[in-house]
């Protein structure tokens, strides 16, 4: 009976996938507001929301495996102080939901923590979004088993101003992957606060800049496994906390090991006092390799059980670090900087994760590959090989594999991509792709058709 049962299960799965619906939302569509389809969508559906401004529209999403995305630019959900269920602009209760190209602003609630997104489901992905002027940017509770991925997004001017609301507040989930983001100017709260058991904080920019009054740039109050690598972390003169990175400062309640890996970051403190890093004295391991610490304050507050540091550079005066333009927050290295070739091999974390940076943050909310000839430099940037910008000839398109994804880079925004096998069968299609999953693409030759923001259409032959 096993084969018939498997056959029936296959038919049911195929039928379910074929029933997935693409919903169109926009001023000229049958549905003019996202809330009008939020109660209609089924598991696996896609909602395309035309770029534009959607006033006072808030809703809840309960279906799972949804793709919710803006088309043609940001779909701006300007809530004008409204929130669904007194919680958020979008309350996402379904599992495995992806949100792309949505702008969330001006959410409030009676509890003073109205969020752009309130995550109440498992395994949310947020990509290429913009959260600003809410009481919280993203607010997540305690869910397990649960992984949140937040990438290529900007968070600005969120926070009620009481110190209990933040640009992002991540509760006790299993894993947070936070990468290629720009989080800045939180109102009194943290630029990122995460109680996740495991945190991968990679290649971001956290900054108060000249006028910001945020508290910590990164706060990991309950410890656990934390890999903080390749970030630009800047505290301005008006910062309201004495340190930039806090670890375990509300108690080491996450599962052990309580290991903090601070690798190849550039940390700049424009205040004359404080500490760059504060750890709970029960921390099992603080491993700090190849960081640049520039500005006032001590390097470390607290006494971890094991302290492992190497390859770091400390400059009490920011101007002596050899940055390209610290006044404009450009912390790439000049040719005379003593941080060049100052790094050492950092090895791997206790969970096997490589502690060699492979990318650099590119402003705003992007990344490039980090070049390396021989000895790694200290800090978030490698001198001479990574410029912080990608330049392309008019028709130049770059394809490369990044783990389980195909990455396409061009000199302008890619609006649409279609991939066909040589047989003519469509293998993949998406609007505004950032990462194309390789799952389902067998080894072989494919034709890729691209539509660019300028209206140009290009095709390339690739081999996977």
Secondary structure, DSSP 8 states (H G I E B T S, - for coil): -HHHHHHHHHHHHHHHHHT--EEEESTTSSB-STHHHHTT--TT-EEEEEEEEEET--EEE--SS-EEEEEEEEEEEE-TT--BTTTEEEEE-SSS-EEESEEEE----TTS--EEEEE-SSS-EEES-EEESSSEEEEE---SS-EEEEES-EEES---SSSS--SEEE-S-SEEEEES-EEE--SSS-S-EE--SEEEEES-EEE-TTT---S-SEEETT-SEEEEES-EEEE-TT-SSSEEEEESTT---S-S--EEEEES-EEEE-SSSSEEEEE-TT-SEEEEES-EEEESSEEEES--SEEEEES-EEESSGGGS-EEEGGGTEEEE-TT-TTTT------B-TTS-B-S--EEEETTTEEEE---SSS--SSSS-TTT--S-----TT-EEEEEETTEEEEEESS-EEEEEEEETTS-EEEEEES-S-EE-TT--SSEEEEEEEETTS-EEEEEEE-
